[in-house]
């Protein structure tokens, strides 16, 4: 059994945590003494922190008296009192209790419990970590969500303040400002990611989790079909730019290359090296999912048709050495941030020039780099390819994600199906 010197009880959000220095009579040392430990009890669960002291049972009884005699015991009594007051102070300032968080604070791993519990501070640390990991685009996205939340709620927001009602009011405010449901959903989904991370780090109790059924669920944008009909795609492929060596020609070729090579996104195109090519086969890893699939990397294989090989021949860097980037965007001296900026600028340039080509060709639908990816998957679907094959080609982790990419049939197809209903 463990006897207690004193107990401090702290009520925290209807939960009770107790702390006490106790003697552990289960572990007698060689010299006959027993270790003293700080015992923390929460919801019938106990954890202990050593205080690097041990006493005999007789001295333990003396420590419980009002007047302690002997210099050594007096010093120990003062130390025990100081430890218990330190623990009490931590409990009174940390807000929501978790064992992990309490132990971190007790051991001095966080100088200020209140600061660490502030959402904006934790959010900023999360963004900084993404930047340190080289996940620049993700960091940009989360930073946008951070700025939006800071503008709405200020800097003194605590995780316990984020309730379903708070999130609904925040959502309404964003929509009132004119944000689209997709952007609004991204911002609140980002808060969910931060909340989950804070729970894992022991910053906030999962009892305060505001997301889920009968709580708050982020908005989901309605999927706008971005795929082009095959006829429009062929117009783009056969389009003749005024300057075959100009920017417009390069943008068109990159769009076509993406379409033909599994809907590869621009970041992956920029990252290609000649070592990724083996004859008429292209093997690469999606940079978007590389971090998630680090323990089980998934390589994507694409066939290089003659048109794609011609594009490489026109714009590929020379000499064609294995470690040379194929297209002139990246180099090994660039930082992750510089590569991210280059990718973003390249996407914007392609989209701007494809808009001009769209006008020249009289295509009604918008054309972006994203359209190439959607068109790749949709054309394959209409050609009879299985969803499993399309999913593998796109590098998706499951076929549910692939379904999002698959657009509906063209208007002509729907009209034809409708006629069949009338026996025409």
C-alpha positions as CSV (number, residue, x, y, z in Angstrom):
1,X,0.0,0.0,0.0
2,X,1.0,3.6,-0.5
3,X,0.5,6.2,2.2
4,X,0.0,9.9,1.5
5,X,1.6,13.0,3.0
6,X,-1.1,15.4,1.6
7,X,-3.5,15.6,-1.3
8,X,-4.4,18.6,-3.4
9,X,-7.5,18.3,-5.4
10,X,-8.0,20.4,-8.5
11,X,-11.3,20.5,-10.3
12,X,-10.8,20.9,-14.1
13,X,-13.7,21.1,-16.4
14,X,-15.8,18.7,-14.3
15,X,-12.8,16.2,-14.0
16,X,-10.8,15.8,-10.9
17,X,-7.0,15.2,-10.8
18,X,-5.2,14.5,-7.5
19,X,-1.5,14.7,-6.7
20,X,0.4,13.5,-3.7
21,X,3.9,12.5,-2.7
22,X,3.7,8.9,-1.6
23,X,5.9,6.1,-0.3
24,X,6.0,3.0,-2.5
25,X,6.2,0.1,-0.1
26,X,6.3,-2.4,-2.9
27,X,9.9,-1.7,-3.8
28,X,12.2,-1.9,-0.9
29,X,15.8,-1.0,-1.5
30,X,18.9,-2.9,-0.3
31,X,19.4,-0.4,2.5
32,X,15.9,-1.0,3.8
33,X,14.4,2.3,2.6
34,X,11.5,2.8,0.2
35,X,11.3,5.2,-2.8
36,X,9.2,8.3,-2.6
37,X,7.2,9.3,-5.8
38,X,4.8,11.9,-6.9
39,X,1.6,10.1,-7.6
40,X,-0.9,11.5,-10.1
41,X,-4.4,10.1,-10.2
42,X,-7.0,10.8,-12.8
43,X,-10.2,8.9,-13.5
44,X,-9.0,5.9,-11.5
45,X,-5.8,5.7,-13.4
46,X,-2.5,6.4,-11.7
47,X,1.0,7.3,-12.9
48,X,4.1,8.0,-10.9
49,X,7.1,10.4,-11.2
50,X,10.3,9.6,-9.1
51,X,11.5,12.4,-6.9
52,X,14.9,10.7,-6.3
53,X,14.3,10.3,-2.5
54,X,13.8,7.3,-0.3
55,X,13.1,6.9,3.4
56,X,12.6,4.2,6.0
57,X,9.1,3.4,7.2
58,X,10.0,5.0,10.6
59,X,11.1,8.2,9.0
60,X,8.0,8.3,6.8
61,X,5.9,8.2,9.9
62,X,7.9,11.1,11.3
63,X,7.4,13.1,8.1
64,X,3.6,13.0,8.6
65,X,3.8,14.7,12.0
66,X,3.3,18.5,12.3
67,X,6.7,19.1,13.9
68,X,9.6,17.2,12.2
69,X,12.9,16.8,14.0
70,X,16.3,16.3,12.5
71,X,18.0,18.4,9.9
72,X,17.8,15.8,7.1
73,X,14.1,15.1,7.6
74,X,13.3,18.8,7.8
75,X,15.0,19.4,4.4
76,X,13.1,16.4,2.9
77,X,9.8,17.8,4.3
78,X,10.5,21.1,2.6
79,X,11.4,19.4,-0.7
80,X,8.1,17.3,-0.6
81,X,6.1,20.4,0.1
82,X,7.8,22.2,-2.8
83,X,7.2,19.3,-5.2
84,X,3.5,19.1,-4.3
85,X,3.0,22.9,-4.7
86,X,4.8,22.8,-8.1
87,X,2.4,20.0,-9.2
88,X,-0.6,21.9,-7.9
89,X,0.5,25.0,-9.8
90,X,0.9,23.0,-13.1
91,X,-2.6,21.5,-12.6
92,X,-4.1,24.9,-12.0
93,X,-2.7,26.4,-15.2
94,X,-2.7,23.6,-17.7
95,X,-6.5,23.5,-18.2
96,X,-7.5,20.2,-19.6
97,X,-5.6,17.4,-17.9
98,X,-3.7,14.6,-19.7
99,X,-0.9,12.5,-18.1
100,X,1.4,13.1,-20.9
101,X,1.0,16.9,-20.8
102,X,1.3,17.0,-17.0
103,X,4.6,15.0,-17.1
104,X,6.0,17.2,-19.9
105,X,5.3,20.3,-17.9
106,X,6.6,18.9,-14.6
107,X,9.8,17.8,-16.3
108,X,10.3,21.3,-17.7
109,X,9.7,20.4,-21.4
110,X,7.3,23.4,-21.8
111,X,7.9,26.7,-20.1
112,X,4.3,28.0,-20.4
113,X,1.3,25.7,-20.4
114,X,-1.1,28.4,-21.3
115,X,0.9,29.4,-24.4
116,X,1.1,25.8,-25.6
117,X,-2.7,25.5,-25.2
118,X,-3.4,28.5,-27.4
119,X,-4.6,27.3,-30.8
120,X,-2.8,30.0,-32.9
121,X,0.6,29.2,-31.2
122,X,0.2,25.5,-31.8
123,X,-1.1,26.1,-35.3
124,X,2.0,28.2,-36.2
125,X,4.3,25.5,-34.8
126,X,2.5,22.9,-37.0
127,X,3.0,25.1,-40.1
128,X,6.7,25.7,-39.2
129,X,7.2,21.9,-38.9
130,X,5.7,21.4,-42.4
131,X,8.2,24.0,-43.8
132,X,11.1,22.3,-42.0
133,X,10.0,19.0,-43.6
134,X,10.0,20.6,-47.1
135,X,6.2,20.2,-47.4
136,X,5.9,23.7,-48.8
137,X,2.5,23.5,-50.5
138,X,0.9,21.9,-47.5
139,X,2.4,24.6,-45.3
140,X,1.0,27.3,-47.6
141,X,-2.4,25.8,-47.3
142,X,-2.4,25.5,-43.5
143,X,-0.9,29.0,-43.2
144,X,-3.9,30.3,-45.1
145,X,-6.2,28.5,-42.7
146,X,-4.2,29.9,-39.8
147,X,-4.4,33.5,-41.0
148,X,-8.2,33.1,-41.5
149,X,-8.7,31.7,-38.0
150,X,-6.5,34.4,-36.5
151,X,-8.4,37.1,-38.2
152,X,-11.7,35.7,-37.0
153,X,-10.9,34.7,-33.4
154,X,-7.7,36.6,-32.5
155,X,-4.7,35.1,-30.7
156,X,-6.2,34.2,-27.4
157,X,-8.2,31.2,-28.6
158,X,-7.8,28.0,-26.6
159,X,-8.6,24.5,-27.9
160,X,-11.4,24.2,-25.3
161,X,-13.0,27.3,-27.0
162,X,-13.4,25.4,-30.3
163,X,-16.9,23.9,-29.9
164,X,-19.4,22.8,-32.6
165,X,-21.2,26.1,-32.1
166,X,-17.9,28.1,-32.6
167,X,-17.1,26.2,-35.8
168,X,-20.6,26.7,-37.2
169,X,-20.4,30.5,-36.5
170,X,-16.9,30.6,-38.1
171,X,-18.3,28.7,-41.1
172,X,-21.2,31.2,-41.5
173,X,-18.8,34.1,-41.2
174,X,-16.6,32.7,-44.0
175,X,-19.5,32.1,-46.3
176,X,-20.9,35.6,-45.6
177,X,-17.5,37.0,-46.7
178,X,-18.0,35.2,-50.0
179,X,-15.8,32.2,-49.6
180,X,-16.9,29.1,-51.5
181,X,-18.0,26.0,-49.7
182,X,-14.8,24.2,-50.8
183,X,-12.5,26.8,-49.3
184,X,-14.6,27.1,-46.2
185,X,-14.5,23.3,-45.8
186,X,-10.7,23.3,-46.2
187,X,-10.3,25.9,-43.4
188,X,-12.4,23.9,-40.9
189,X,-10.8,20.6,-42.0
190,X,-7.4,22.2,-41.3
191,X,-8.6,23.1,-37.8
192,X,-9.7,19.4,-37.4
193,X,-6.2,18.3,-38.4
194,X,-4.6,20.7,-35.8
195,X,-7.1,19.5,-33.1
196,X,-6.2,15.8,-33.8
197,X,-2.5,16.7,-33.6
198,X,-3.0,18.5,-30.3
199,X,-4.8,15.5,-28.8
200,X,-2.0,13.3,-29.8
201,X,0.5,15.7,-28.2
202,X,-1.5,15.8,-25.0
203,X,-2.4,19.5,-25.3
204,X,-6.1,18.9,-25.1
205,X,-8.4,16.1,-24.0
206,X,-10.3,14.1,-26.6
207,X,-13.4,14.9,-24.6
208,X,-13.4,18.3,-26.1
209,X,-13.2,17.1,-29.7
210,X,-15.8,19.1,-31.6
211,X,-16.0,17.1,-34.9
212,X,-18.1,14.2,-35.9
213,X,-21.7,13.0,-36.2
214,X,-24.1,15.1,-34.1
215,X,-21.2,17.6,-33.6
216,X,-19.6,19.6,-36.4
217,X,-18.8,18.3,-39.9
218,X,-16.8,20.5,-42.4
219,X,-18.5,21.5,-45.6
220,X,-17.7,19.5,-48.7
221,X,-17.6,21.2,-52.1
222,X,-19.7,19.8,-54.9
223,X,-17.4,18.2,-57.4
224,X,-17.3,20.2,-60.6
225,X,-16.5,18.0,-63.5
226,X,-13.3,19.3,-65.1
227,X,-12.8,16.6,-67.8
228,X,-12.8,17.6,-71.5
229,X,-14.5,15.6,-74.2
230,X,-12.1,13.6,-76.3
231,X,-12.9,15.8,-79.3
232,X,-11.6,18.9,-77.5
233,X,-8.5,17.1,-76.3
234,X,-7.7,16.1,-79.9
235,X,-8.0,19.8,-80.9
236,X,-5.4,20.7,-78.3
237,X,-3.1,17.9,-79.4
238,X,-3.3,18.9,-83.0
239,X,-3.1,22.7,-82.3
240,X,-0.3,24.5,-84.2
241,X,1.2,27.3,-82.2
242,X,2.5,30.4,-84.1
243,X,6.0,29.9,-82.6
244,X,6.9,26.2,-82.3
245,X,9.7,27.1,-79.9
246,X,7.7,29.6,-77.9
247,X,6.1,29.6,-74.4
248,X,2.7,28.8,-75.8
249,X,4.0,25.7,-77.5
250,X,5.9,24.6,-74.4
251,X,2.7,25.1,-72.3
252,X,0.6,23.1,-74.7
253,X,3.2,20.3,-74.8
254,X,3.4,20.1,-71.0
255,X,-0.4,19.9,-70.8
256,X,-0.5,17.1,-73.4
257,X,2.4,15.3,-71.6
258,X,0.4,15.4,-68.4
259,X,-2.7,14.0,-70.1
260,X,-0.8,11.2,-71.8
261,X,1.3,10.2,-68.8
262,X,-1.3,9.2,-66.3
263,X,-2.5,12.7,-65.6
264,X,0.8,13.5,-64.0
265,X,0.7,16.8,-62.0
266,X,3.2,19.6,-62.7
267,X,5.3,19.0,-59.6
268,X,5.9,15.4,-60.6
269,X,6.7,16.5,-64.2
270,X,9.2,19.0,-62.8
271,X,10.8,16.3,-60.6
272,X,11.3,13.8,-63.5
273,X,14.9,12.8,-64.3
274,X,16.1,10.7,-67.2
275,X,16.6,7.8,-64.7
276,X,12.8,7.6,-64.6
277,X,12.7,6.5,-68.2
278,X,13.3,2.9,-69.3
279,X,12.6,2.6,-73.0
280,X,8.9,3.5,-73.5
281,X,8.1,3.2,-69.8
282,X,8.1,6.0,-67.3
283,X,8.3,5.1,-63.5
284,X,7.8,7.8,-60.9
285,X,6.4,8.4,-57.4
286,X,3.8,11.0,-56.7
287,X,5.3,13.8,-54.5
288,X,1.9,14.5,-53.0
289,X,1.7,11.2,-51.3
290,X,5.4,10.4,-50.9
291,X,5.4,11.5,-47.2
292,X,2.2,9.5,-46.3
293,X,3.5,6.4,-48.1
294,X,7.1,6.6,-46.8
295,X,6.9,3.2,-45.2
296,X,5.2,1.6,-48.2
297,X,6.2,3.7,-51.3
298,X,4.0,3.3,-54.4
299,X,5.6,3.6,-57.8
300,X,3.5,4.6,-60.8
301,X,4.2,3.3,-64.2
302,X,3.2,5.1,-67.4
303,X,3.6,4.2,-71.0
304,X,5.4,6.9,-73.1
305,X,3.6,7.1,-76.4
306,X,5.5,8.5,-79.4
307,X,3.9,12.0,-78.8
308,X,5.2,12.1,-75.2
309,X,8.6,11.0,-76.4
310,X,8.6,13.7,-79.0
311,X,7.8,16.3,-76.3
312,X,10.8,15.1,-74.3
313,X,12.9,15.3,-77.4
314,X,11.8,18.9,-78.0
315,X,12.1,20.3,-74.5
316,X,14.3,17.9,-72.6
317,X,17.7,19.1,-71.2
318,X,20.9,17.8,-72.7
319,X,22.9,15.7,-72.2
320,X,20.4,13.0,-71.2
321,X,22.2,11.8,-68.1
322,X,20.4,9.7,-65.5
323,X,20.6,12.4,-62.8
324,X,19.6,15.2,-65.1
325,X,16.2,16.7,-64.7
326,X,14.3,16.2,-67.9
327,X,12.6,19.5,-68.1
328,X,14.3,22.8,-67.3
329,X,12.6,23.7,-64.0
330,X,14.5,22.1,-61.1
331,X,18.2,21.8,-60.1
332,X,19.9,20.1,-57.2
333,X,20.9,23.5,-55.7
334,X,17.3,24.7,-55.1
335,X,15.7,24.5,-51.7
336,X,12.3,22.9,-51.2
337,X,10.8,26.4,-51.0
338,X,12.5,27.5,-54.3
339,X,11.1,24.3,-56.0
340,X,7.6,25.0,-54.7
341,X,7.7,28.6,-56.0
342,X,8.9,27.3,-59.4
343,X,6.2,24.7,-59.5
344,X,3.5,27.3,-58.6
345,X,4.8,29.7,-61.2
346,X,4.9,27.0,-63.9
347,X,1.3,26.0,-63.1
348,X,0.1,29.6,-63.4
349,X,2.0,30.0,-66.7
350,X,0.5,26.9,-68.2
351,X,-3.0,27.8,-67.1
352,X,-2.7,31.3,-68.6
353,X,-1.4,30.1,-71.9
354,X,-3.9,27.3,-72.1
355,X,-6.6,29.8,-71.7
356,X,-5.4,31.6,-74.8
357,X,-5.3,28.3,-76.7
358,X,-8.9,27.5,-75.5
359,X,-10.1,30.8,-77.0
360,X,-8.3,30.1,-80.3
361,X,-9.9,26.6,-80.5
362,X,-13.3,27.7,-79.4
363,X,-13.4,25.3,-76.5
364,X,-16.2,26.1,-74.0
365,X,-14.8,24.4,-70.9
366,X,-12.1,25.9,-68.8
367,X,-8.7,24.3,-69.3
368,X,-6.1,24.0,-66.5
369,X,-3.4,21.6,-65.5
370,X,-6.0,19.9,-63.3
371,X,-8.2,19.3,-66.4
372,X,-5.5,17.1,-67.9
373,X,-5.6,14.8,-64.9
374,X,-9.4,14.6,-64.8
375,X,-9.5,14.1,-68.6
376,X,-7.0,11.2,-68.5
377,X,-9.1,9.3,-65.9
378,X,-12.5,10.1,-67.6
379,X,-11.4,9.2,-71.1
380,X,-10.1,5.8,-69.8
381,X,-13.4,5.2,-68.0
382,X,-15.4,5.9,-71.2
383,X,-13.1,3.6,-73.1
384,X,-14.0,0.7,-70.8
385,X,-11.0,0.7,-68.4
386,X,-11.7,-0.7,-64.9
387,X,-11.7,1.7,-62.0
388,X,-9.0,-0.4,-60.4
389,X,-6.7,0.2,-63.4
390,X,-7.5,3.9,-63.4
391,X,-6.9,4.1,-59.7
392,X,-3.5,2.4,-60.0
393,X,-2.5,4.7,-62.9
394,X,-3.4,7.8,-60.9
395,X,-1.5,6.6,-57.9
396,X,-4.6,6.7,-55.6
397,X,-4.6,4.7,-52.4
398,X,-8.1,3.4,-53.0
399,X,-10.8,3.4,-55.7
400,X,-13.1,5.7,-53.7
401,X,-10.7,8.6,-54.4
402,X,-10.7,7.7,-58.1
403,X,-14.5,8.0,-58.2
404,X,-14.1,11.7,-57.5
405,X,-12.1,12.1,-60.6
406,X,-14.5,10.4,-62.9
407,X,-16.7,12.9,-64.6
408,X,-20.2,12.2,-66.0
409,X,-20.7,11.4,-69.7
410,X,-20.8,14.2,-72.3
411,X,-24.2,15.8,-73.1
412,X,-24.4,13.8,-76.4
413,X,-24.1,10.5,-74.5
414,X,-26.9,11.5,-72.0
415,X,-29.1,12.5,-74.9
416,X,-28.5,9.2,-76.6
417,X,-29.4,7.3,-73.4
418,X,-32.5,9.4,-73.0
419,X,-33.6,8.5,-76.5
420,X,-33.3,4.8,-75.6
421,X,-35.8,5.3,-72.8
422,X,-38.4,6.2,-75.5
423,X,-37.4,3.4,-77.8
424,X,-35.9,5.7,-80.3
